[in-house]
């Protein structure tokens, strides 16, 4: 998590263009959005760099493991 946070800071600090497209809310009322940094999907960057995983419709076993 710490490395993902640091990488997010790096990406946004270096970005020339950030686009945020809101597309609804989740069941808790939180905004859902797509984020693009300099034309690239923020999600794809983080997944490609193994700092995030795509949501598969359920939590993974490792989500509930104590640190």
PyMOL commands that set and color helices and strands:
alter all, ss='L'
color gray80, all
select helices_A, chain A and resi 2-14+42-48+61-64
alter helices_A, ss='H'
color red, helices_A
select strands_A, chain A and resi 18-25+31-37+40-41
alter strands_A, ss='S'
color yellow, strands_A
deselect
rebuild
show_as cartoon
